[in-house]
């Protein structure tokens, strides 16, 4: 599972960084696929919450939080959670 996630992260990073005519649709599809895999990982229950960010020299390509930063207070894990 870990290798699959790493492969997906790398493919998303390279796919998002490559300029093409269909860039917006390809980017959205890659982000959706990554989000689905990360939600699957979160739903396995190993983590209360986590954040993922993929950046390039041009800026942020993907960022999203999953689960809770504080489960007792039901505070969501967001892109600005430290």
N, C-alpha and C positions, 0 to 999 in steps of 0.2 A: 504494500500500500504506500509506504514511504517513497519508494522509487517511482511509483506512478504519480504521486504528487509533485515530486521534484521534476519529473519529465514534463508534466503539465505546466508547472511554473515557468520552466525554461521555454517551452513552446509558446506560451502566452507572451513572455517577455520579448522573444524574438519576433513573434507575429505582430505585436503591438508596435514595435519599433521600425518595422519595414514599411516604407511608403508605397502605396499602390492606389489605383483608382477606386477600388472598393474598400478602402481603409476603414471608413466608419462602420460598415456592416461586418467586416472581418474582426474589427476591434470589439464590437459589441458581442459577437458570437464567442470570441475568446474569453472575454470577461464573464459572460454567462456560464461558459463551461467551467472556468476556474471557480466561480462562485458556487456552482453545483457540487463540485468535488470538495470544496472546503466545508460546505454545509454538511455533506456526507461525513466528513471527518469529525466535525463538531458533534453531530448527532450520535456518534459512537460513544460519547460520554467520557472521553479521556481528558477533556479540558472543560473548565467552567467558562472560559472565554479566551479569545486571542484576536490579534489583529494581523493583517497582511498588507504589505505595501511593496509594489514593484516600481522602481524608479529608473529613469535613464538620464542621460545628459540633458535631455529636453524637458525633463520634469517627471511628475507622477503619472504612471501609466495605469496603475490600479491601486486602490486602497479600500479596505472594508474591515469592519469589526464583526465578530461573531460571539454570541453568548453574552455573559455578564462579567463586568469588571468587579462588581460587588453583588454576589448572589443574594445575600440577605436583604439588601436594600433594593434589589431588582434594578440596579443601575447597569444599563447596557454597555457593552464594550464597543466603543466607537473608534473612528479614525484618529481622534485626538486623545484617546486614553493612553496614559503612560504607565 
